[in-house]
Amino acid sequence: MNSKPVEALPEVADDLIAAILHYQSWRSDGREHLLQKYEETVSWIAWNPDLFPHKFGAVQRVVLKQSYYIVYFVQEAARSVVVAVLDGRDDPVKRSRLIRQRHRA
């Protein structure tokens, strides 16, 4: 097991807002629902980031339970860093470019 803290890039806040707005469009508790799923996923990443598959080189991914949203993260020596939270139904080329761009920055 490889427990380490999880942090998120500042851009992830915008990703979460987009996901919240999507959930709020059809659920009265959309914000709470999405944030609960995100927090649960982040806790799994913190517990053992090695559980999740690599998608783009060093970038790993985990799907938010029972949703289309995917959390992309990278492991560093002392922490894991969430680089994006994106709708898995979006254009894969667009997602790939965005993730690689954020990972390099």
N, C-alpha and C positions, 0 to 999 in steps of 0.2 A: 504494500500500500504506500502511496506517495502523497500524503496530505499536505496541502499548502493553501495559503489564503488566495482569494480571488478578488481581482480588481477589474474595473471596466474602463475602456477608453471614454473620453468625454462624448464622443459621437454616438455612443450606445444609448445615451439619454434620448436622442432624437429617434432612434430605432424603436425604443420602448414607447415613446409617445405615439408613433405611427401604429404600433401593434395595439396599444390601448384604445386608440380611436377606432380601429377596426372592430375590436371586441365590444366597445360601447355602442356601435351601430346596431347590434342585435342582442345585446345582453344588458340588462339594467345594472348588473354588478360587474360589467366588463373590466373596469380598471382593477378592482380587487382580484378578480379572477385571473387576469393576465399576470399581475404582479406576484400572486401566490405561486403560479406555475414557474415564473422566472426565478423567484427566491428558492424554490424547491430544487430547480435545476442547478443553480449556482451552488447550493449546499452539496449536491452530488459531485460537482466538479471539485469543490474544495476537499471533499472526503477522499476522492481518488480520481484524479484527472486521467490516469492511464486507462480507465475503463472505456473511453470513448475513441472512436476511430478517427484517423487522420483523413482530411478531405483535400486540402490544398497544401501539400508539403508538410510544414510543421503545424499548420492550422488544423485543429480538431473540431468536431461538431457533435452536438447533441440536440435532439428534437424535444421541444417542450411537450410534455405528455398531452396526448389527445388534442394536438393542434398542428397547424401547418408551419409554425414558427421554429426556426433553428437558431441555436446559440453557437457561434463560432468563437473559438478561443485558442490561445497559444500558451504553452508552458515555458516559463523562464525558470532559472535556478531556484528562486525563492518564492515564486508566486505564479499563478495562472492569470492571464489577462483576456477578458472578453473583448473581442474586436468588433463584433456585430451581432445583432439579433434581427434576422430577416425572414420574410415570408418565403417559405420553400416553394411556393407556386410561381414566384417571380422568375423572370428570365435568368437561366443559369449562367449565361455569359456575363450579364450585368452583375449578378451576385459575386461571381468569381473575381471580376475586376475590382469591385468595391472592397472585398475582403483582402485581396493582395495589396491594394493601395493603402489600406489602413494598417496592415501588418508591417509594411515597409516603413511607414512614417515614424 
